[in-house]
Amino acid sequence: MSSGGHSKPYFPVESGPQPPSRKPQRTPEAKYWRSFKTDPHTTGLLHPVTALEFSPSAPHDLVAASSATLLLHEGLSLLPKSHHISDFPDVSYSPSFRCDGSLLASGCESGLIQVFDPKTRLILRRLRSHRRPVRVVRYPNLSDKLHLFSGGDDAVLNYWDVAVESVVSTFHGAHKDYIRGGSASPVSPEVFATGSYDHTVRLWDVRVPNQPVSGVFDHGKPIECVQFLPSGGLIATAGGSSVKIWDVIGGGRLVHTMDGHNKTVTSLCVGRTGTANEPRLLSVSLDGYLKVFDFASFKFTSSMRFPSPLMSVGFSPTGYGRVVGTSNGVIYIGQRKAKSIESTLSDKNTMLWDPIIARDTKALNSNNFRYFQRQGKDESCQKVLLF
């Protein structure tokens, strides 16, 4: 029996053109960090690069600690110098420049602290007191040129008069385990912070002997690094796979926890970025990642992957050099590309915090739909500006 209905005609529909692919838009700050051209520089040693430090004074030379050697680099080109400092009886740790850049101090595995002239490489002072390895040596960040502080695996904290090679103050039992992190306050030459494998951070003032001036901050994991933030009121601590920010003025209140790494965070530093010199916190980890954190908005702004576990990080005061040290003796030196440096002042969208610049205007004509949607405009007007 035939069906009384009629089948509808079938018209195959041809597929239209694919929509244009839209590349993911990077933020201006991400573009800034991507503008660094990174080249690996081998130290000639197979030992980890445990510390990287820039001189606070021009031309901001770089020093790297690896094995029993301090490797010196030019401040502008970041190329290795022809001479290094290798007058250590054992592995060197924690190099620190004086505020004027004319002296360089460093600890070592034997507990000895030595002070050098970085230009002549001569040993000027030898400071002896620690009985265990000294992993923390720091000069004050301000105008004090006579003192430095040190912390060692003997859990002892010393405040030194460098000129006479003597200890001014000793904080016995400053911690209950190895002291592995330390930072000088950016606002007071007498104040500094230390972190230890006992999971705690303590704030010290040499004018108040034998006791911390603030409550104990419990990070919850062995602390590898401590870093004062530029205001002096906040401290960042690295322990385990997290970085925590503490309010020093508020009595040690935990402000924020950053959980951006998968393995132990080994080093922190502060870098300034953009035409407005906005500060950022840089962290590196054994997972091979360098991460940039905006501690004003509490978010990560950039992330970079390296092929080896990372042990140290540094950022040039000029803003044009970024360095990371690895566990196999390689230093990855990143310098801003010439075009990126030139475009910093000319590119209207270079940074998020740049002043808003008016865009080029376009004139509407009768070929534009908005030309016929003008309301409340003078009909005699022949051109309307489109913003």
N, C-alpha and C positions, 0 to 999 in steps of 0.2 A: 504494500500500500504506500503510495507516494505521499510524501509530506506536502501539506498545503503551503508551508512557509517557504520563504526564499532566504538563502544564506546571504549574509551581508558581504559586500566586496571587501577584500583584504588589501590594504595598501601598506607595504613595508615602509617603515620610517627609517630614513638614513640618520645615522648618528651625526650630531653636529660637531663642530670643532671643540677640542678640549679647551677649557678655560686656562688662561695663562697662569703658570705656576708663580706663586708669590714666595719669594725668598724670605726666610725669617728675618725680621728686622732686629738688628742689634742696637742696644742702647748706646748713646754717645760715650758713656764711660767704658763699656765693653770694647768699643772701637779704640779708645785710648790705650787700654791694656794690650789689645791686639797689635798696636802700632810698634811694639817692641820687637826688634829682630834679635832672635836668640841664637847664640853660637856656643858650642861646648868648648871649654878650655881644659885640657888635662893638666894636672899638677905635676905629673911625673911620679906621683906616689899612689900607692894602692890603699892608703888609709882614708878614713872618712874626713870630710871637710866639716869640722865640728863647729866652727864659728866664722862669721863674716862681719866685718865692721868697717864703716866709712868714717874718715876723719871729719870732725865737725867744722873744720876751717878749710877754705879754698887752698888748693884745687880738689879737696875731698878725696885723698888717696884711699885705696881699699886695701885691707889686710885680711888674709884668710889663714886660719889655723888648721894645719893638717900634719899629723905625725909630730915630729919634734922640730917643726919648721913653721915660721910665719912667712907666708908668701905675700909680697908687696905688689900692688898694681897701681898704674897711673890713674889719677883721678878723672881726667878728661876722656882718654881713650879706653880706659880700663884694661889696657894691655899689661902683661906681666913685666915688672922691672927686671933688670939684669942681675940684681942682687937680692938676697933674702936674708932672713934672720934665723939662724939655726943653732944658737948657743944655748940649747936646752939639754939637760941630762936625761930627759924623758919626754913623753908626749906633752905638747903644749895645749893650753886651753884658754878660752875667754880673753882674747886681746881687747884692749880698751884704750882709746886715744884720750889724752887730756883735752880740756875744753878748747885750747888754742891749737891743738894738733901737733905740738912740738915734742911730746913724749908719748911713748907707747908702753903699756904695762901688760903682762900676761902671766898666768899661772901655769903649773905643769903637774905631771903625775907624782913627782917626788915631794910636792908641798912647797917648793920654792916659787917665789914671785920675783920677776925681774922687770926692771924699767929700762927701756932703750931710747936712744935717739934714733928715730926712724930714718933720718937722712944719712947718718954715719954708721948706723947699726951697732954703735958702741953700747955696752952695758953700763948704765949710770948708777943703778942701785940694785941691791939684792935684799929682799925682805924675807926673813926666816922666822917662822913661828908655827905654822901648820905642820902637823905630823902625818897628814894624809893628803891625797890629791886635792888640788885647789881648782875647782870648776867654775868659780865665780870671781871675777876681778872687775871692778868698775870705778872709774873716775866720776866725780860729781859732774852734772851737766852744766852747771853754772860757772861762776868765776873763780871757784876754789881751785887753785893750782897746786896745793901743798898736800892734799890728802887723797886717799882712795880707800875703798872697803873690799874685803875678800871673804869668801865663804868656802869651806872645804868639806870633804867627806868625813872629817872629824867632828862635824856638827858645830864647829866653832866659827864665830863671826868676828872679824877683826877690822878695826878702823885705824889706818896707818897715817903717820907723819912721814911722808916719803923722803923729805930732805935729810932727816936724821936716822932713817931706817928703823924706826921704833913704832911700837903699837901704842896708840893713844887710848883706845878703849877696846876691851875684849868682852864679848858676850858669850860666856861659856854656856853650853847647853842651849844655844839659841833655838835649835831644833832637836828632834829625837832621832833624826836619820840624816842621810847625806843632804847637803845643801847643793842644789843643782840649778837654781835660777836666782837672778838678782837684777834689780833695776834702780837707778838713781832718780830721785824726784826731779821733774823739770822746773819746779818752782822754789825749791829750797835745797841748798847744798848739804844740809845736815840730815836730810831725810832720805831713806832708801828702803826698799822692800826686798825680802828674800822668800824663796819657795823651796820646799824640801820634799824628799821622798816620804816624809811622814804625813803627806797630803795637805799640809797647812802653808799658808802665806802669813808672814808677819811684817808689820811696819815698824821701822826703827828710827829713832832720833838720837843722835850722839849726845845731845844735851840732856837726855834722860837716860842715864846708864842702866844697864842690866835688866831692862824690861821693855817689851814692845809698847808703843804709844797708842796702839789701837787694838781692837779685838782680833782674835785669831780667825782667819778665813779658812774654812775647811773645803777644799776643792773636791774631795772624795776620791781622788786618785793620786799616785805619785806625780809630783809637779816637775816638769822638764824646763819650763821657761816662765819668767815673770816680766811684764812690760808695763811701765807707766804710760798712760795715754797723755796727749799734749796738755790737757787742762791741769793735770796734777791731781785731780779729784777722782779719777777712775784708774783701776788697775786691771790688766788682762792677765790671766793665768792659763797655762796650757798643761793639761794632764790627762792621760788616757787619750781618747779620741775626741775630746771636747775642749773648747776654749770658753772660759767664763769671765765675765766682766763684773767688777766689784766697785761699789761706791765707798771710797775711803772716807770722805767727809761724813757720810751717813752711818759711820760705825761698822762698815764691812757688809753692808746690805748687798745681796746678789741682785744684779741688775738684769743680766741676760746670760743665757747659755747657748753657745753655738755648737751644733752637732753636725758639721759639714764634712768631717773626715771619717774614714773607715778604720784607720790604724792610729798609732800613737802620734800626737802632734809634738814635733821636736823643737820648733823654733818660732818666734814671733818677732815682728818689727813693725814700725810705723812709717808709712810713706805718705807724701803729700802729692796730690794729683790735680791737674787742671789749672786753669789760669787763676782760680781763686784759692789755690793751695789747700783744698779740702783734705783733711787727714783720713787715712784708711789704715786698717789693721791687716797686715799680711801674715798668713800662717802657712807652714809647710809640715808635711807628715810623711811617715814611712809608706803611706799608700801612693806616694809619687805625685800628689797634687799640691799646687800652690793656690790658695784661695784668698780673695780680697774681700774684706768685710767693711761695710759702712756702719760704724757703731753709733751714728746719729739716727739712722732709720732702722737699725738692727736687721740688715739683710745683706746677703752676699751679692756682690756686683760683678765678680769675674772669677773664673776658675781655669787653671792651666795644668795640663798633664805632662809629666816628665817620665823618662823610661827607667829611672832608678829611684830607690827610696831617698827622700830628701832629709838632710840633717840641719841645714842652716839657711837663712835668708837675710838679705840686706837690700836697702833701697837708698840710692844716692840723694843727698840733700838738694841737688840740682833738679831732681825729677826726671832725669834722662838716662838713668842706669838702674837696672834691677838684676840682682845676682842670687843664685841659689846654689848650695853645695850639696853634694850627694854622698852616699855611703861608699862609693868606689873611687873617690878622689877626683871626680869631675866637677868643674864649676861651670854652670850655665850662665853666661853673661848676656843679658838682654839690654840693648840700647835702642832708643827711639829712632825710627827711620827719619832721614833728612826731610822727606816730603811731609811727614807727620809733624815734625817740629815747625816747619814753615807754615803749615796750614792751621796750627793752633791759634794763631792770631787772626787769620783770614776766614776760617770756616765758621759760619754763623751758627752751626749746630754742633760744634766740637764737644762742648761739655753741657751737662744738664744744668749747671749753675751759672752759665754765662748769661749776661743781660739779654733780654728779648730784643731781637732786631727785626724791624719791619721787613716783610717780604716784598718782592717786586709785585707791582699792581698790574692788573690787566683791564683793558677797556672792553665793556660790553657793546655789542653791535646787534643789528637785526638778525644775525645768524645764530644768536645765542638765546636759549629759551628764557633765561632770566631777564632778558631785555624787555619781554612783554609782561613780566610780573612786577614791574616797578610800581610801587604804591606810594603816594604822597610825594612824588618827585615832580620836578618841573618838567613838563613834556617837551619843553624847548631844549632840554639838556640832551646833547647828542651822545654823551659818553658817561657811563656810570662805572665807578671803580669797584672792582671785585676783590675782596680781601679773603 
